[in-house]
Amino acid sequence: MQPLDDVVVVDLTRALAGPYCTMMLADLGARVIKVESPEGGDDTRGWGPPFLEGESAYFMSVNRNKESVALNLKHPRGVEVLHRLLERADVLVENFRPGVMERLGLDYPSVHDRYPRLVYCSISGFGQTGPYREKPAYDLILQGMGGIMGITGEEDGPPVKVGVAVADICAGMFAAFGILAALRVRERTGRGQWVDASLLDGQVAWLTYAAANYFATGQDPVRMGSAHPNLCPYQAFQTQDGYLNVAVGSEAIWKRFCEVIDPRLADDERFRANADRVRHRNELVPLLEARFRQRPTREWVQILEAAGVPCGPIYTVSQVFQDPQTLHRQMRVELDHPKAGRITVTGVPIKFSDTPGSVRTPPPLLGQHTRPVLWELGYSEEEVEELQRLGVVGVGT
């Protein structure tokens, strides 16, 4: 048993935000049927290098545990096949630009009238309403417009985007959260509803204390590199051979920190309390920088951890996947792909005591499941071949 193993999801998404959302549902047991264009499929199938035997590593990062049906929704018979899928589905997820689903006759009011129990989720850059509704959007654009990029980077440098597509991933996570809430409501009312998740809203929501600081002072937060506007020291420091994060989040930690770094700091009135340290960070941080450059990262981690000071090395990606805690938590998983061979993917980040999620199947080839899914919907082999001849479906290999 898995948490969502009685849920069927029709996935009309591509790129990252939508596929991340549906992968989250699939990891928890939902049956996710990914509908792709027969002509190339999900855009990210072509995003690379790197490729593994012609398969995009990017695509494979967010499409495990899914079935692929190659279906031409521009053909009336393709829409007919989709409706047969929707008759059996609990959830529809799409991330077309607002207006596209309406042109296909698959907008929320039309679909809800026909399938009132269906939870319909739309993921877009700016949402389904408002003056920017139809603007094209990419993660980079929304990191900028949502405020995250404006507060990321060094104080004297330009805005810097986060190293992964956090606007996309954030929207996908909020969408999955909204879908689960809508399914819970359906248990009580018997009716589905429209879940509207946008990259912009997610980034604004993530501002949290940065927004609160602005609301409280009327002043824009400034870029501070790895430092924290409300705590000090709480940032990265260069060591003899790398970098180290240190998080002094309380006065008790500060006292322990001083004992192993420099006991004189504890008696310095400039640094007595956190508010003092924040005001005098330009005096404190250079002192600490000089101290941390005297030893390698590993030694500092040992010293600080022994003193009960939260700290940690700043890993490269390769180091992340060699860390014993990452491996213990099964966040590196290997499985066999029909074309790419043995592949590695990240694991399921949510652990359950009784009904765990799992990585069960590799990312599908384009149209890999078209034929068996159409058979399941009642199409005969002759009908499938006819649809293939008409360009309505692709049957994979």
C-alpha positions as CSV (number, residue, x, y, z in Angstrom):
1,M,0.0,0.0,0.0
2,Q,1.2,3.5,-0.9
3,P,-0.5,6.8,0.1
4,L,-1.9,7.6,-3.4
5,D,-2.2,4.2,-5.0
6,D,-5.9,4.7,-5.7
7,V,-5.4,8.0,-7.5
8,V,-5.1,8.2,-11.3
9,V,-3.5,11.4,-12.7
10,V,-3.6,12.5,-16.3
11,D,-0.4,14.6,-16.8
12,L,-0.5,17.1,-19.6
13,T,2.7,18.9,-18.4
14,R,6.2,19.4,-19.7
15,A,9.4,21.1,-18.8
16,L,9.9,21.2,-15.0
17,A,7.2,22.7,-12.7
18,G,4.4,20.4,-13.9
19,P,6.5,17.2,-14.2
20,Y,7.9,17.8,-10.7
21,C,4.4,18.1,-9.4
22,T,3.3,14.8,-11.0
23,M,6.5,13.0,-10.0
24,M,5.7,13.9,-6.4
25,L,2.3,12.3,-6.8
26,A,3.8,9.3,-8.6
27,D,6.4,8.7,-6.0
28,L,3.6,8.3,-3.4
29,G,1.9,5.7,-5.5
30,A,-0.4,7.6,-7.9
31,R,-0.7,6.2,-11.4
32,V,0.5,9.1,-13.6
33,I,-0.2,8.8,-17.3
34,K,1.9,11.4,-19.0
35,V,0.4,12.6,-22.3
36,E,3.0,13.9,-24.8
37,S,3.0,15.0,-28.4
38,P,4.0,12.3,-30.8
39,E,6.4,14.8,-32.4
40,G,9.2,14.9,-29.9
41,G,7.2,14.7,-26.6
42,D,8.1,16.7,-23.6
43,D,10.4,19.6,-24.6
44,T,13.0,18.4,-22.0
45,R,13.5,15.2,-23.9
46,G,15.8,17.4,-26.1
47,W,17.4,19.4,-23.4
48,G,21.1,18.5,-23.2
49,P,23.8,17.4,-23.2
50,P,24.2,15.3,-21.2
51,F,22.3,12.5,-22.8
52,L,22.5,8.8,-21.8
53,E,22.1,6.7,-25.0
54,G,20.1,9.5,-26.5
55,E,17.9,10.1,-23.4
56,S,18.1,13.5,-21.7
57,A,19.4,13.4,-18.2
58,Y,17.2,16.5,-17.5
59,F,14.0,14.7,-18.6
60,M,14.9,11.6,-16.6
61,S,15.3,13.7,-13.4
62,V,11.6,14.4,-13.0
63,N,9.7,11.8,-14.9
64,R,10.2,8.5,-13.1
65,N,7.2,6.3,-12.0
66,K,5.1,7.5,-15.0
67,E,3.6,6.0,-18.1
68,S,3.9,7.8,-21.5
69,V,1.1,8.0,-24.0
70,A,2.0,9.9,-27.2
71,L,-1.2,11.7,-28.2
72,N,-1.9,14.5,-30.7
73,L,-4.3,16.8,-29.0
74,K,-4.6,19.0,-32.1
75,H,-6.5,16.1,-33.7
76,P,-10.2,15.7,-32.7
77,R,-9.7,12.0,-32.2
78,G,-6.7,12.7,-29.9
79,V,-9.0,14.8,-27.8
80,E,-11.5,11.9,-27.9
81,V,-8.8,9.6,-26.5
82,L,-8.0,12.1,-23.8
83,H,-11.7,12.2,-22.7
84,R,-11.6,8.5,-22.3
85,L,-8.7,8.9,-20.0
86,L,-10.4,11.6,-18.0
87,E,-13.5,9.4,-17.5
88,R,-11.2,7.2,-15.3
89,A,-9.0,9.9,-13.8
90,D,-9.0,11.6,-10.4
91,V,-6.7,14.5,-11.3
92,L,-5.7,16.5,-14.4
93,V,-2.6,18.5,-14.3
94,E,-1.6,21.0,-17.1
95,N,1.0,23.7,-17.5
96,F,0.1,25.3,-20.8
97,R,0.1,29.1,-21.1
98,P,-3.4,30.3,-20.0
99,G,-5.8,30.2,-22.9
100,V,-4.3,27.1,-24.6
101,M,-6.6,24.6,-22.8
102,E,-9.6,26.8,-23.7
103,R,-8.7,26.6,-27.4
104,L,-8.6,22.8,-27.1
105,G,-12.0,22.8,-25.5
106,L,-10.4,21.5,-22.3
107,D,-10.7,24.6,-20.1
108,Y,-11.7,24.1,-16.5
109,P,-15.4,25.0,-16.8
110,S,-15.9,22.6,-19.8
111,V,-14.0,19.8,-18.1
112,H,-15.7,20.3,-14.7
113,D,-19.1,20.2,-16.2
114,R,-18.4,16.9,-17.8
115,Y,-16.3,15.4,-14.9
116,P,-17.4,17.1,-11.7
117,R,-15.3,14.8,-9.5
118,L,-12.1,15.6,-11.3
119,V,-9.5,17.8,-9.6
120,Y,-8.1,20.1,-12.3
121,C,-4.7,21.7,-11.6
122,S,-3.2,24.4,-13.7
123,I,0.4,25.5,-13.2
124,S,1.6,28.7,-14.9
125,G,4.0,31.6,-14.6
126,F,1.7,34.2,-13.3
127,G,-1.6,32.4,-12.6
128,Q,-4.9,32.1,-14.3
129,T,-6.1,35.6,-13.5
130,G,-4.6,39.1,-13.5
131,P,-2.9,41.4,-16.0
132,Y,0.1,39.1,-16.6
133,R,-2.0,36.0,-17.1
134,E,-0.9,35.3,-20.7
135,K,2.7,36.4,-20.4
136,P,5.2,33.7,-21.2
137,A,7.3,32.7,-18.2
138,Y,10.5,30.8,-17.4
139,D,12.1,30.1,-14.1
140,L,14.8,32.8,-14.5
141,I,12.1,35.5,-15.2
142,L,10.1,34.5,-12.1
143,Q,13.2,34.3,-9.8
144,G,13.6,37.9,-10.8
145,M,10.0,39.1,-10.6
146,G,9.3,37.2,-7.4
147,G,12.0,38.8,-5.4
148,I,14.3,35.8,-4.7
149,M,16.9,36.8,-7.2
150,G,17.0,40.4,-6.0
151,I,18.1,39.3,-2.5
152,T,20.6,36.6,-3.7
153,G,24.2,37.4,-4.4
154,E,27.1,39.3,-2.8
155,E,26.4,42.8,-1.4
156,D,28.6,44.5,-4.0
157,G,27.6,42.3,-6.9
158,P,24.7,41.8,-9.3
159,P,21.6,39.7,-8.5
160,V,22.2,36.0,-8.8
161,K,19.7,33.3,-9.6
162,V,19.6,30.2,-7.4
163,G,21.6,27.3,-8.9
164,V,18.5,25.1,-9.6
165,A,15.2,26.2,-11.0
166,V,13.5,27.0,-7.6
167,A,10.6,28.9,-9.1
168,D,9.6,25.9,-11.2
169,I,10.2,23.4,-8.4
170,C,8.4,25.6,-5.8
171,A,5.3,25.9,-8.0
172,G,5.3,22.2,-8.6
173,M,5.4,21.4,-4.9
174,F,2.6,23.9,-4.1
175,A,0.6,22.4,-6.9
176,A,1.0,18.9,-5.5
177,F,0.0,20.2,-2.0
178,G,-3.0,21.9,-3.5
179,I,-4.1,18.7,-5.4
180,L,-3.9,16.7,-2.2
181,A,-6.0,19.3,-0.3
182,A,-8.6,19.3,-3.2
183,L,-8.8,15.5,-3.1
184,R,-9.4,15.7,0.7
185,V,-12.3,18.2,0.0
186,R,-13.7,15.8,-2.6
187,E,-13.9,13.1,0.0
188,R,-16.4,15.3,1.9
189,T,-18.2,17.0,-1.0
190,G,-17.9,14.6,-3.9
191,R,-16.8,17.4,-6.2
192,G,-13.4,18.4,-7.7
193,Q,-12.2,21.9,-8.1
194,W,-9.7,24.1,-9.8
195,V,-6.2,24.3,-8.3
196,D,-4.3,27.4,-9.7
197,A,-0.6,27.4,-8.8
198,S,1.8,29.9,-10.2
199,L,5.6,30.4,-10.2
200,L,5.1,34.1,-9.1
201,D,2.9,33.3,-6.1
202,G,5.3,30.6,-5.0
203,Q,8.3,32.9,-5.1
204,V,6.5,35.7,-3.2
205,A,5.3,33.2,-0.6
206,W,8.9,32.0,-0.1
207,L,10.1,35.5,0.7
208,T,8.8,34.9,4.3
209,Y,11.0,36.8,6.7
210,A,12.5,38.9,3.9
211,A,9.0,40.2,3.2
212,A,8.3,40.6,6.9
213,N,11.5,42.7,7.4
214,Y,10.3,44.9,4.5
215,F,6.8,45.2,6.0
216,A,8.2,46.1,9.3
217,T,10.8,48.7,8.1
218,G,9.7,49.9,4.7
219,Q,13.2,49.2,3.5
220,D,14.2,46.7,0.8
221,P,16.4,43.9,2.0
222,V,19.8,44.0,0.6
223,R,21.9,41.2,-0.9
224,M,24.2,39.8,1.7
225,G,25.8,36.8,0.1
226,S,25.5,33.8,2.5
227,A,24.9,36.0,5.5
228,H,21.6,36.4,7.4
229,P,19.9,39.8,7.9
230,N,18.7,38.9,11.4
231,L,21.5,36.7,12.8
232,C,25.2,36.9,13.1
233,P,27.4,34.9,12.6
234,Y,25.2,32.9,10.3
235,Q,26.9,32.5,7.0
236,A,29.7,30.8,5.0
237,F,33.3,31.2,5.7
238,Q,36.4,30.3,3.6
239,T,38.6,27.7,5.3
240,Q,42.2,26.6,4.5
241,D,40.9,24.2,1.8
242,G,37.3,25.0,1.1
243,Y,34.2,26.5,2.7
244,L,32.2,26.0,5.9
245,N,28.7,27.1,7.0
246,V,28.3,28.3,10.6
247,A,24.9,28.9,12.1
248,V,24.9,30.7,15.5
249,G,21.2,30.8,16.2
250,S,21.1,31.5,19.9
251,E,23.1,33.1,22.7
252,A,23.9,29.7,24.2
253,I,25.4,28.7,20.9
254,W,27.3,31.9,20.8
255,K,29.0,31.2,24.1
256,R,30.0,27.7,22.9
257,F,31.2,29.2,19.6
258,C,33.4,31.7,21.4
259,E,35.0,29.0,23.6
260,V,36.5,27.2,20.6
261,I,37.0,30.2,18.3
262,D,38.3,32.9,20.6
263,P,37.1,33.3,24.2
264,R,37.8,37.0,24.2
265,L,34.8,37.5,21.8
266,A,32.4,36.6,24.5
267,D,33.4,39.6,26.6
268,D,33.5,42.1,23.8
269,E,30.5,44.5,24.3
270,R,30.2,44.9,20.5
271,F,29.2,41.2,20.2
272,R,27.5,40.5,23.5
273,A,24.0,39.8,22.1
274,N,22.8,38.9,18.6
275,A,21.4,42.4,18.0
276,D,24.8,43.8,18.9
277,R,26.5,41.3,16.5
278,V,24.1,42.2,13.7
279,R,24.9,45.9,14.2
280,H,28.7,45.3,14.3
281,R,28.9,42.5,11.7
282,N,31.4,44.4,9.7
283,E,33.8,44.3,12.6
284,L,33.0,40.7,13.7
285,V,33.0,38.9,10.4
286,P,36.6,39.9,9.3
287,L,37.9,38.6,12.7
288,L,36.1,35.2,12.1
289,E,37.3,35.1,8.4
290,A,40.9,35.3,9.5
291,R,40.4,32.6,12.1
292,F,38.6,30.1,9.8
293,R,41.3,30.4,7.1
294,Q,43.8,28.8,9.6
295,R,42.4,25.3,9.4
296,P,40.9,22.9,6.8
297,T,37.1,22.4,6.7
298,R,37.1,18.9,8.1
299,E,39.0,20.1,11.3
300,W,36.6,23.0,11.8
301,V,33.6,20.7,11.5
302,Q,35.0,18.4,14.1
303,I,35.9,21.3,16.5
304,L,32.5,23.0,16.1
305,E,30.4,19.9,16.3
306,A,32.2,18.8,19.4
307,A,31.3,22.2,21.0
308,G,27.7,21.9,20.0
309,V,27.8,24.6,17.3
310,P,25.7,23.9,14.2
311,C,27.9,23.8,11.1
312,G,28.6,21.9,7.9
313,P,30.8,21.7,4.9
314,I,29.6,23.2,1.6
315,Y,29.5,20.3,-0.7
316,T,29.8,19.9,-4.5
317,V,27.1,17.8,-6.0
318,S,29.4,14.7,-6.2
319,Q,30.1,15.1,-2.5
320,V,26.4,15.2,-1.7
321,F,25.9,11.8,-3.2
322,Q,28.9,10.3,-1.3
323,D,27.7,11.6,2.1
324,P,26.7,8.7,4.4
325,Q,23.5,10.5,5.6
326,T,22.4,11.1,2.0
327,L,23.0,7.4,1.3
328,H,21.3,6.2,4.5
329,R,18.2,8.2,3.6
330,Q,18.1,6.5,0.2
331,M,18.3,9.8,-1.7
332,R,20.4,8.2,-4.3
333,V,18.6,5.4,-6.2
334,E,19.7,3.2,-9.1
335,L,17.3,1.6,-11.6
336,D,17.4,0.1,-15.1
337,H,16.2,2.1,-18.1
338,P,15.1,0.3,-21.2
339,K,17.4,2.5,-23.4
340,A,19.9,4.3,-21.2
341,G,20.8,1.3,-19.1
342,R,21.6,1.6,-15.4
343,I,20.7,5.2,-14.3
344,T,20.8,7.0,-11.0
345,V,18.1,9.3,-9.8
346,T,17.3,11.2,-6.5
347,G,15.2,9.4,-4.0
348,V,11.8,10.1,-2.4
349,P,12.3,12.9,0.1
350,I,9.2,12.2,2.3
351,K,9.4,9.1,4.5
352,F,6.3,7.3,5.8
353,S,6.3,4.8,8.7
354,D,3.6,2.6,7.2
355,T,2.9,3.5,3.6
356,P,6.2,4.7,2.0
357,G,6.6,6.1,-1.4
358,S,9.1,4.5,-3.8
359,V,11.0,4.8,-7.0
360,R,9.4,1.9,-9.0
361,T,9.9,2.5,-12.7
362,P,12.3,4.5,-14.8
363,P,11.3,7.5,-16.8
364,P,9.4,6.3,-19.8
365,L,10.3,6.3,-23.5
366,L,8.1,8.5,-25.6
367,G,4.9,6.6,-26.2
368,Q,6.1,3.6,-24.4
369,H,2.7,2.9,-22.8
370,T,0.4,4.2,-25.6
371,R,-0.6,0.7,-26.8
372,P,-1.4,-0.9,-23.4
373,V,-3.2,2.2,-22.1
374,L,-5.4,2.4,-25.3
375,W,-6.2,-1.3,-24.9
376,E,-7.2,-0.6,-21.4
377,L,-9.5,2.1,-22.6
378,G,-11.2,-0.3,-24.9
379,Y,-9.5,0.3,-28.2
380,S,-8.7,-2.8,-30.3
381,E,-5.3,-3.3,-31.9
382,E,-6.8,-2.4,-35.3
383,E,-8.1,0.8,-33.9
384,V,-4.7,1.6,-32.3
385,E,-3.0,1.0,-35.7
386,E,-5.6,3.2,-37.4
387,L,-4.9,6.0,-34.9
388,Q,-1.2,5.6,-35.5
389,R,-1.7,5.9,-39.3
390,L,-3.7,9.1,-38.8
391,G,-1.0,10.6,-36.7
392,V,-3.2,10.7,-33.6
393,V,-1.0,8.5,-31.5
394,G,2.6,7.4,-31.3
395,V,3.2,3.9,-30.0
396,G,6.8,4.1,-29.0
397,T,9.2,1.1,-29.3
